[in-house]
Amino acid sequence: MTELVIYAVLFLLLIGHTLLASKMYNAVHLNNSLDIREKNDWKLKALIFPLFFWGRYKRRVL
């Protein structure tokens, strides 16, 4: 039973990570004020630590 709870929590964390990364990736992709290098840099950061870099992106770009 404990394994099931652990797997459920890990699954929810993975889904949350994926959804936030896709939201940031899409926001960066639609931002026309960034050049291609900056876009690629923010997109890579979105795939690694989306929650941490989403706040930094909003403060810096928007």
Buried (B, 14 or more C-beta within 10 A) or exposed (E): EEEEEEEEEEEEEEEEBEEBBEEBBEBBEEBEEBEEEBBEBBBEBBBEEBEEBBEEBEEEEE
